[in-house]
């Protein structure tokens, strides 16, 4: 059926550009939970008015990335130890089942994709690119879930992306943590190559 309508092209608004820029610097670790900032400071840095900054910050507060500090300003939300524990527990529970199912259906094309992801992580590690490394880490684990067709679980993990990213950014600063993550991924790929049907995954 044709309705004789032209596609709508939508240019991003100032608020959307401000939102993406603030979110980017937060997820890249340039603004941390140890710093307090204000709308005025961000507006001056972005060379824009306070209105789009205020609107963008409201969205980031709803997403749980930013919190207000009474009479001072705002800061990046600090992920609690309990939240870290819960996210790891969720990932462990999900991925242990994912690995069992995937071990029975994995194909060579999928293995190549996982190996490529692991190789890119090694490159990011070599250049000490923490942000790219974390993004690739999350991509690797999301790919496992995607391979078994768990769309609902995949969406749940996507909803935890921001918190997982903040946790990962903190974790990779620990000595040798990137090497440990890469080795974990190599072990996962090796297990899948051998068609191991039960994998004791440790995040």
Rosetta blueprint (number, residue, H / E / L):
1 X L
2 X L
3 X L
4 X L
5 X L
6 X L
7 X L
8 X L
9 X L
10 X L
11 X L
12 X L
13 X L
14 X H
15 X H
16 X H
17 X H
18 X H
19 X H
20 X H
21 X H
22 X H
23 X H
24 X H
25 X H
26 X H
27 X H
28 X L
29 X L
30 X L
31 X L
32 X L
33 X L
34 X L
35 X L
36 X L
37 X E
38 X L
39 X H
40 X H
41 X H
42 X H
43 X H
44 X H
45 X H
46 X H
47 X L
48 X L
49 X L
50 X H
51 X H
52 X H
53 X H
54 X H
55 X H
56 X H
57 X H
58 X H
59 X H
60 X H
61 X H
62 X H
63 X H
64 X L
65 X L
66 X E
67 X E
68 X E
69 X E
70 X L
71 X L
72 X L
73 X E
74 X E
75 X E
76 X E
77 X L
78 X L
79 X L
80 X L
81 X H
82 X H
83 X H
84 X H
85 X H
86 X H
87 X H
88 X H
89 X H
90 X H
91 X H
92 X H
93 X H
94 X H
95 X H
96 X H
97 X H
98 X H
99 X H
100 X H
101 X H
102 X H
103 X H
104 X L
105 X L
106 X L
107 X L
108 X H
109 X H
110 X H
111 X H
112 X H
113 X H
114 X H
115 X H
116 X H
117 X H
118 X H
119 X H
120 X H
121 X H
122 X H
123 X H
124 X H
125 X H
126 X H
127 X L
128 X L
129 X L
130 X H
131 X H
132 X H
133 X H
134 X H
135 X H
136 X H
137 X H
138 X H
139 X H
140 X H
141 X H
142 X H
143 X H
144 X H
145 X H
146 X H
147 X H
148 X L
149 X L
150 X L
151 X H
152 X H
153 X H
154 X H
155 X H
156 X H
157 X H
158 X H
159 X H
160 X L
161 X H
162 X H
163 X H
164 X H
165 X H
166 X H
167 X H
168 X H
169 X H
170 X H
171 X H
172 X L
173 X L
174 X L
175 X L
176 X L
177 X H
178 X H
179 X H
180 X H
181 X H
182 X H
183 X H
184 X H
185 X H
186 X H
187 X H
188 X H
189 X H
190 X H
191 X H
192 X H
193 X H
194 X L
195 X L
196 X L
197 X L
198 X L
199 X L
200 X L
201 X L
202 X L
203 X L
